[in-house]
Amino acid sequence: MPMTDCPQDPLQTRFARVIAHIDANADRQMDLTELAGIAAYSPFHFHRQFAALFDMTATRYMRLVRMRRAAHSLLFRKNTSITDIAFDAGFENAESFSRAFRKLHDQSPSDFRSHPDWDNWQAPYEKLQHIRRNTMTGTESDNVTIIEFPETRTACMDHIGPPARIGETIQRFIAWRKAHHLHPSKHATFNIVWCNPEDTPADAFRMGLAVATDQDLTNEDREMGLTNITLPAGRYAKLRHTGSDQTLGDSALALYRDWLPQSGETPGDFPLIFQRIAFYPDVAEHEAITDILLPLA
């Protein structure tokens, strides 16, 4: 690939493009010459500069991107076989994938799928997430629009407790949705942001996982923690966030900090809502779409 004609850009900006390119093309093999071209950087020195900026080689970064997506698929896409997940992660067979996964998680893929360590399963990807948060572009608050949101009846399963364990609740919620034939393509998915994780004790953290449905809940559903919650109709400020959940909080903050004070609007008497439009790992992380909905008085 020829070198991109942008050597005047700051070094961090050029290498941030490399991160975005890897994320967008994680389903195929990329060599260092291609990545050096994206950065408009000498291929002889690219790998050293990448490691100097991010404290990780580009090869290691690419491997972690694929393994993190594989881990998400193991946990939340139960119908996808381990062999297919291995191929998607760039491995030639399930055996080589299993060896690499065990080295990273100290569990085989099948053990991880059935008995994940919810408190620590994302620990191998902490540095990866730090790199993403510092290089992914945030959502501009001037993209806010005012919409009329219809009254929407939902079935909601609250996650209460440490944010690190929300995956366990998501897994139960997905299983319940599948059992009730509430596919995301036909039934909208929402998160109700009952509190701010930044200033809420871990044990008191609460996040609602909700799906639009008019189905009545049974006693069994209620015993599983499902409740009917109606999202109120009215005017909402909508900010579309495209990309990683790692910067979703930054976009929500921009809505409150930058847009709300100058808008003349007053928040309504209902929590912030995230409407999930496109889901990772079904789409690449940079293509995930979440609409941030702020109810207005």
Secondary structure in CASP SS format (residue, H / E / C, confidence):
PFRMAT SS
TARGET T0000
AUTHOR 0000-0000-0000
METHOD secondary structure of the structure
MODEL  1
M C 1.00
P C 1.00
M C 1.00
T C 1.00
D C 1.00
C C 1.00
P C 1.00
Q C 1.00
D C 1.00
P C 1.00
L H 1.00
Q H 1.00
T H 1.00
R H 1.00
F H 1.00
A H 1.00
R H 1.00
V H 1.00
I H 1.00
A H 1.00
H H 1.00
I H 1.00
D H 1.00
A H 1.00
N C 1.00
A C 1.00
D C 1.00
R C 1.00
Q C 1.00
M C 1.00
D C 1.00
L H 1.00
T H 1.00
E H 1.00
L H 1.00
A H 1.00
G H 1.00
I H 1.00
A C 1.00
A C 1.00
Y C 1.00
S C 1.00
P C 1.00
F C 1.00
H C 1.00
F H 1.00
H H 1.00
R H 1.00
Q H 1.00
F H 1.00
A H 1.00
A H 1.00
L H 1.00
F H 1.00
D C 1.00
M C 1.00
T C 1.00
A H 1.00
T H 1.00
R H 1.00
Y H 1.00
M H 1.00
R H 1.00
L H 1.00
V H 1.00
R H 1.00
M H 1.00
R H 1.00
R H 1.00
A H 1.00
A H 1.00
H H 1.00
S H 1.00
L H 1.00
L H 1.00
F H 1.00
R C 1.00
K C 1.00
N C 1.00
T C 1.00
S C 1.00
I H 1.00
T H 1.00
D H 1.00
I H 1.00
A H 1.00
F H 1.00
D H 1.00
A C 1.00
G C 1.00
F C 1.00
E C 1.00
N C 1.00
A H 1.00
E H 1.00
S H 1.00
F H 1.00
S H 1.00
R H 1.00
A H 1.00
F H 1.00
R H 1.00
K H 1.00
L H 1.00
H H 1.00
D C 1.00
Q C 1.00
S C 1.00
P H 1.00
S H 1.00
D H 1.00
F H 1.00
R H 1.00
S H 1.00
H C 1.00
P C 1.00
D C 1.00
W C 1.00
D C 1.00
N C 1.00
W C 1.00
Q C 1.00
A H 1.00
P H 1.00
Y H 1.00
E H 1.00
K H 1.00
L H 1.00
Q H 1.00
H H 1.00
I H 1.00
R H 1.00
R H 1.00
N H 1.00
T H 1.00
M C 1.00
T C 1.00
G C 1.00
T C 1.00
E C 1.00
S H 1.00
D H 1.00
N H 1.00
V C 1.00
T E 1.00
I E 1.00
I E 1.00
E E 1.00
F E 1.00
P C 1.00
E C 1.00
T E 1.00
R E 1.00
T E 1.00
A E 1.00
C E 1.00
M E 1.00
D E 1.00
H E 1.00
I E 1.00
G C 1.00
P C 1.00
P H 1.00
A H 1.00
R H 1.00
I H 1.00
G H 1.00
E H 1.00
T H 1.00
I H 1.00
Q H 1.00
R H 1.00
F H 1.00
I H 1.00
A H 1.00
W H 1.00
R H 1.00
K H 1.00
A H 1.00
H C 1.00
H C 1.00
L C 1.00
H C 1.00
P C 1.00
S C 1.00
K C 1.00
H C 1.00
A C 1.00
T E 1.00
F E 1.00
N E 1.00
I E 1.00
V E 1.00
W C 1.00
C C 1.00
N C 1.00
P H 1.00
E H 1.00
D H 1.00
T C 1.00
P C 1.00
A H 1.00
D H 1.00
A H 1.00
F C 1.00
R E 1.00
M E 1.00
G E 1.00
L E 1.00
A E 1.00
V E 1.00
A E 1.00
T C 1.00
D C 1.00
Q C 1.00
D C 1.00
L C 1.00
T C 1.00
N H 1.00
E H 1.00
D H 1.00
R H 1.00
E H 1.00
M C 1.00
G C 1.00
L E 1.00
T E 1.00
N E 1.00
I E 1.00
T E 1.00
L E 1.00
P C 1.00
A C 1.00
G E 1.00
R E 1.00
Y E 1.00
A E 1.00
K E 1.00
L E 1.00
R E 1.00
H E 1.00
T E 1.00
G C 1.00
S C 1.00
D H 1.00
Q H 1.00
T H 1.00
L H 1.00
G H 1.00
D H 1.00
S H 1.00
A H 1.00
L H 1.00
A H 1.00
L H 1.00
Y H 1.00
R H 1.00
D H 1.00
W H 1.00
L H 1.00
P H 1.00
Q H 1.00
S H 1.00
G C 1.00
E C 1.00
T C 1.00
P E 1.00
G C 1.00
D C 1.00
F C 1.00
P C 1.00
L E 1.00
I E 1.00
F E 1.00
Q E 1.00
R E 1.00
I E 1.00
A E 1.00
F C 1.00
Y C 1.00
P C 1.00
D C 1.00
V C 1.00
A C 1.00
E H 1.00
H H 1.00
E H 1.00
A C 1.00
I E 1.00
T E 1.00
D E 1.00
I E 1.00
L E 1.00
L E 1.00
P E 1.00
L E 1.00
A C 1.00
END
